[in-house]
Amino acid sequence: MHPSLRPSAFRQTPEISKAPGHTWGPAIGTRIPFETSATGLAMLARMSADEGCARIGEERYAAVEARLECVRKSGSVALVRDSLGPGVSAIAAAVSDRSGTVVGAVNISGLRLEQHLDPASDVAREVGRTATSIMGALQ
């Protein structure tokens, strides 16, 4: 499963995999809108508005612009509750290279993360520090 940058990727509810040994989660290859994931929000928040609009389109960007501003004000850590289903949450921070181009993100997602969905939580701060550390290594 990966966030999709394609404007046509608007499926909101991931399909649940029925593969043998797979107990829960989205089916492999499931696409979700980029701006609905913690990873996508973190990456978009680090981009300029022009770049964000180029990535996902002006309409989709406008719909999440206020949320992106919250991510920026919170130290650039994106928090998403029930990201892939009930009880599944995610925390992400974007990674940029030396030129400032967003190249990826650090993400932690899973069950029972609700208590950590605060930018001041130890987990959220660690995700942010890890992204910063990676950016330092890319310099």
VEXDREN-2710 file (C-alpha; in Angstrom, 1 decimal):
% VEXDREN-2710
k/r/px/py/pz
1/MET/0.0/0.0/0.0
2/HIS/1.3/3.4/-0.8
3/PRO/0.0/6.9/-1.0
4/SER/-0.8/7.9/-4.5
5/LEU/0.1/11.2/-6.2
6/ARG/-2.3/10.5/-9.0
7/PRO/-5.4/12.7/-9.1
8/SER/-7.5/9.7/-10.0
9/ALA/-6.7/7.9/-6.8
10/PHE/-9.7/8.7/-4.6
11/ARG/-10.6/5.4/-3.0
12/GLN/-11.1/6.2/0.7
13/THR/-11.4/2.7/2.2
14/PRO/-8.6/0.3/1.5
15/GLU/-9.5/-3.2/0.5
16/ILE/-8.7/-5.8/3.2
17/SER/-6.3/-8.5/2.1
18/LYS/-7.6/-12.0/2.0
19/ALA/-4.2/-13.5/1.3
20/PRO/-3.2/-16.6/3.4
21/GLY/-1.5/-15.6/6.6
22/HIS/-2.6/-12.0/6.2
23/THR/-4.9/-11.2/9.1
24/TRP/-5.6/-7.5/8.6
25/GLY/-4.6/-4.6/6.5
26/PRO/-5.0/-3.1/3.1
27/ALA/-4.4/-5.4/0.1
28/ILE/-1.0/-5.0/-1.5
29/GLY/-1.1/-2.4/-4.2
30/THR/-4.1/-0.5/-2.6
31/ARG/-3.9/3.2/-3.4
32/ILE/-5.2/6.0/-1.2
33/PRO/-5.2/9.7/-1.8
34/PHE/-1.7/11.1/-1.0
35/GLU/-3.1/13.9/1.1
36/THR/-5.1/11.5/3.4
37/SER/-1.9/9.8/4.7
38/ALA/0.4/11.0/7.4
39/THR/3.3/10.5/5.0
40/GLY/1.6/12.6/2.3
41/LEU/0.6/15.4/4.6
42/ALA/4.1/15.6/6.1
43/MET/5.6/15.7/2.6
44/LEU/3.1/18.3/1.3
45/ALA/3.6/20.5/4.3
46/ARG/7.3/20.7/3.5
47/MET/6.6/21.6/-0.1
48/SER/5.7/25.1/-1.5
49/ALA/2.1/25.6/-2.4
50/ASP/3.0/25.6/-6.1
51/GLU/4.8/22.3/-5.8
52/GLY/1.9/20.8/-3.7
53/CYS/-0.6/21.9/-6.3
54/ALA/1.5/20.4/-9.1
55/ARG/1.6/17.1/-7.2
56/ILE/-2.0/16.6/-6.3
57/GLY/-3.9/19.4/-8.1
58/GLU/-5.2/22.8/-6.9
59/GLU/-8.6/21.5/-5.7
60/ARG/-7.2/18.7/-3.6
61/TYR/-4.4/21.0/-2.3
62/ALA/-7.0/23.7/-1.3
63/ALA/-9.0/21.1/0.6
64/VAL/-6.1/20.3/2.9
65/GLU/-4.3/23.6/3.0
66/ALA/-5.5/24.4/6.6
67/ARG/-4.4/21.0/7.7
68/LEU/-1.0/21.5/6.1
69/GLU/-0.6/24.8/8.1
70/CYS/-1.4/22.9/11.3
71/VAL/1.4/20.3/10.4
72/ARG/3.8/23.2/9.8
73/LYS/3.0/24.9/13.1
74/SER/3.3/21.6/15.0
75/GLY/7.0/21.1/13.9
76/SER/6.2/19.4/10.6
77/VAL/5.0/16.2/12.1
78/ALA/1.7/14.9/10.6
79/LEU/-0.7/12.9/12.7
80/VAL/-3.6/10.9/11.3
81/ARG/-6.2/8.9/13.3
82/ASP/-7.9/5.9/11.7
83/SER/-5.7/6.2/8.7
84/LEU/-6.3/2.8/7.2
85/GLY/-9.2/1.7/9.3
86/PRO/-10.6/1.9/12.8
87/GLY/-7.9/2.1/15.4
88/VAL/-5.0/2.4/12.9
89/SER/-3.1/5.7/13.3
90/ALA/0.0/7.2/11.8
91/ILE/2.7/9.7/12.6
92/ALA/5.1/11.0/9.9
93/ALA/7.8/13.7/9.2
94/ALA/9.1/14.6/5.8
95/VAL/12.8/14.3/4.8
96/SER/14.4/16.8/2.4
97/ASP/17.7/16.7/0.7
98/ARG/20.3/19.5/0.8
99/SER/18.5/21.5/-1.9
100/GLY/15.3/21.4/0.1
101/THR/13.6/18.9/-2.2
102/VAL/11.3/16.5/-0.4
103/VAL/12.7/13.0/-1.0
104/GLY/10.7/10.9/1.5
105/ALA/9.3/10.6/5.0
106/VAL/9.7/8.7/8.2
107/ASN/6.4/7.1/9.3
108/ILE/5.2/5.0/12.1
109/SER/1.8/3.5/11.9
110/GLY/-0.1/0.9/13.8
111/LEU/-2.8/0.1/16.4
112/ARG/-3.2/1.9/19.7
113/LEU/-1.2/5.0/18.8
114/GLU/-4.0/7.4/19.8
115/GLN/-2.2/8.5/23.0
116/HIS/0.8/9.6/20.8
117/LEU/-1.2/11.7/18.3
118/ASP/0.0/14.9/19.8
119/PRO/3.0/16.8/18.3
120/ALA/4.4/17.0/21.8
121/SER/4.3/13.2/22.5
122/ASP/7.6/11.3/22.8
123/VAL/6.8/9.2/19.7
124/ALA/5.9/12.2/17.5
125/ARG/9.1/14.1/18.7
126/GLU/11.2/11.0/17.9
127/VAL/9.7/10.7/14.4
128/GLY/10.6/14.3/13.9
129/ARG/14.1/13.9/15.3
130/THR/14.7/10.8/13.1
131/ALA/13.7/12.7/9.9
132/THR/16.0/15.5/11.0
133/SER/18.8/13.1/11.5
134/ILE/18.3/11.5/8.1
135/MET/18.3/15.0/6.5
136/GLY/21.6/15.7/8.2
137/ALA/23.1/12.6/6.7
138/LEU/21.9/13.7/3.3
139/GLN/23.8/16.9/3.5
END
